[in-house]
Each structure stands twice: as C-alpha cells, then as structure tokens.
C-alpha cells in the first residue's frame, strides 16, 4: 500500500468510528415511550397523568406541568398536583387532587436520565 491509500483508509476508519460514537451517544438519551392520557386523546376526567420513559429518571431534575387552555389560547397552570416516580423509576406520575373540568389541557415535561441530559416535550388532550 502506498501512503495515499493508507491515508485514505485511516480517514475512512476515523469517520466510521466517529459515526458509531455519535450514534451510540444519541441513542443513550431518554425518550418518552408512552403517556396516559395520550396526545390528542379525548377522555373523561383522569385521576392521574402518567409519562413512561425509556430509562430511569432523576426525579429532582425532571418535571411535569399541566395547564388548562382557556378561551383565546391562554394557559392557566393547574395547581394541586403531586408529581412522583413510580414503578421502576421510569414513570413520572402527576396525581390530580382536584377533578379537571371539561376543556383542553396541555402537558409539558422535562425528563433527565442518568446521563444528566434533559429532554423536553409537550402535548395536549381534551376532557369531554
């Protein structure tokens, strides 16, 4: 092999290794697997909201906020909810201490796993 071929092989190998490293790091971030109620669902008043993630959460760094969407699109934060980890630490549960009224509700979450990288998301559901 001449020097040019060796250099090309080295560059290709380095690019492949970098691609594998980036892919493994990207896959390590936490993601939302399931939610109850689900996005865009029309439901009766729930007693809790559950967000199930792909890995264990760090509770002190994770959160779930619930807002009612009022006429005109204004958000009003729902008070008196208690957020905890349940089961194997992958489920963030918001227990609702007061029943929710008819309307559209917006869930906004922040989840942090063992890698300390925060992931965020949001969705809405409707109570009829």
C-alpha positions in Angstrom: 0.0 0.0 0.0 1.2 3.4 -0.8 0.9 6.4 1.6 -2.1 7.9 -0.2 -4.1 4.6 0.1 -3.0 4.3 3.8 -4.1 7.9 4.5 -7.5 7.3 2.8 -8.0 4.1 4.8 -7.2 6.0 8.0 -9.6 8.8 7.2 -12.5 6.4 6.3 -11.8 4.4 9.5 -11.9 7.6 11.6 -15.1 8.7 10.0 -16.8 5.3 10.7 -15.6 5.3 14.3 -16.9 8.8 14.8 -20.3 7.9 13.3 -20.6 4.9 15.6 -19.7 7.0 18.6 -22.3 9.7 17.7 -25.0 7.1 17.1 -24.4 5.4 20.5 -24.4 8.8 22.3 -27.6 9.9 20.6 -29.3 6.6 21.4 -28.4 7.0 25.1 -30.8 10.0 25.7 -34.0 9.4 27.4 -37.2 9.4 25.4 -41.0 9.3 26.1 -42.3 5.8 25.4 -46.0 6.2 26.4 -48.4 8.6 28.0 -51.8 8.4 29.7 -53.8 10.2 28.5 -52.2 10.1 25.1 -51.5 13.1 22.9 -54.7 14.5 21.3 -56.9 12.0 23.2 -60.5 12.8 24.2 -61.1 11.4 27.7 -63.1 11.5 30.9 -61.5 13.3 33.8 -58.3 11.4 34.7 -57.1 10.8 38.2 -53.5 11.0 37.2 -51.2 11.6 34.2 -48.5 9.0 33.6 -45.5 9.5 31.4 -43.4 6.4 30.7 -39.8 6.9 29.6 -37.1 4.7 28.1 -34.9 4.7 31.2 -34.9 5.6 34.9 -35.5 9.3 35.7 -33.7 11.6 38.1 -36.7 13.0 40.0 -35.1 16.2 41.3 -34.3 17.2 37.7 -37.5 16.0 36.0 -40.8 17.7 36.0 -44.4 17.5 34.6 -46.6 20.6 34.4 -50.2 20.7 33.5 -52.1 23.8 32.2 -55.7 24.4 31.1 -56.0 26.1 27.7 -58.6 28.9 28.2 -60.6 30.8 25.5 -58.2 32.7 23.4 -55.4 30.2 23.9 -54.1 31.5 27.3 -52.6 28.8 29.6 -53.6 28.6 33.2 -51.4 26.3 35.4 -53.3 23.5 37.2 -52.4 23.7 40.8 -52.6 20.9 43.5 -50.9 18.1 41.6 -48.3 15.9 43.1 -45.5 14.5 40.8 -43.6 11.4 41.8 -41.7 8.5 40.2 -43.5 5.1 40.3 -42.8 1.5 39.4 -39.2 1.1 38.3 -38.4 4.8 38.2 -39.3 5.1 34.5 -42.8 6.5 35.1 -43.4 10.1 36.0 -46.9 10.4 37.6 -48.9 13.5 38.3 -51.6 12.8 40.8 -54.5 15.2 40.4 -56.0 16.2 43.8 -58.9 18.1 42.2 -61.0 16.9 39.3 -60.3 18.6 36.0 -63.2 20.3 34.2 -64.2 20.0 30.6 -61.7 21.5 28.2 -58.3 21.2 26.6 -55.2 20.6 28.7 -51.5 21.0 27.9 -48.8 18.7 29.4 -45.3 20.0 29.4 -42.5 17.7 30.6 -38.8 17.7 31.3 -37.0 14.4 31.8 -33.5 13.8 32.9 -31.9 10.3 32.9 -28.6 9.0 34.3 -26.7 10.8 31.5 -28.0 14.1 33.0 -29.1 15.3 29.6 -32.5 17.0 29.8 -35.1 16.1 27.2 -38.4 18.1 26.9 -41.7 17.6 25.2 -45.3 18.6 25.3 -48.7 17.5 24.2 -52.4 18.2 24.7 -55.5 16.2 25.5 -59.2 17.1 25.8 -61.7 16.3 28.6 -65.3 15.9 27.4 
